[in-house]
Amino acid sequence: LAGMAIIQNSTFYGNSSGLYGGGISNDDTLTVQNSTLSGNSAYIYGGGIYNRATL
């Protein structure tokens, strides 16, 4: 994602990335509400969430 993101009532399960953010990768403000991140993986950083700004 690029830009402000709001994620609500979501499930991120069993995702993977060869670099960053297996579940979510974001470069700006990220808000996650009432959501589940489980079983995600990334080769470098952020198995569940990789965020380069405000979380």
N, C-alpha and C positions, 0 to 999 in steps of 0.2 A: 504494500500500500504506500502511496505517496500522498501526503496531505493529512489533515486531521481525520481520525477515524473513530467511530463509536460502534462497538459490537455489543449487542444485547441478546440474551436468551439463545445462546448458540453453543454448539458442541464441536470441538476440534479434537478428533481422536484418530490415532494411528497414522499421522502424517509424517513425512520426512523431507529433508532438504539436503542437497549436496553442499550447501554453504551455510546460510544463516536462517533462523526462524522456521523450524519445522512446522509449527502450527500457524504462527503469525509473524510476518516481518514488516516493520513499519518505520518510516523515516520522519515522522512528525508526531504530534500529540495523539496518544492512544488512550481510549477509555474502554474498559471491558467490564460489563455488568451482568451479573446473574448468568455466567457462562462457565463451561467446563472445558479444561484443556488437559488431556490425558494421553499417555502413550505416544507422544510426538518426539521426534529426534532431529538433530541437525549435526552435520559433520564438524562444523567449527563452533558456532555459538548459538544459544537460544533454542533449545529443543522445543519448548512451548511457545515462548515469545522472545523475539529479538526486536528491540525498539531503540532507535538512536535519538530519542528526544524525551519528552515528558510522558510518563506512564501513569 
